[in-house]
């Protein structure tokens, strides 16, 4: 039954979701800029990407929501990831 729910909710609109892990206020602009650059790069390669930059929802809520929607790839970027030029 649970698999049926998951399948029914898939709309095929996104192949990947980018989720910021907000740090201190001064890092937020850098995180958002890095995510926008990554989204642009992926879109230019034909990947359907969603950037979930909602601040009123916790990252865990976003992960669960996108998983239920059936999005196969989730990339998380926080302040340390931006500093190190990586994503998790």
Buried (B, 14 or more C-beta within 10 A) or exposed (E): EEEEEEEEEEEEEBBBBBBBBBBEEEBBEBBBEBBEEBBEEBEEEEEEBBBBBEEEEEBEEBBEBBBEBBBEEBBBBBBEBBEEEEBE
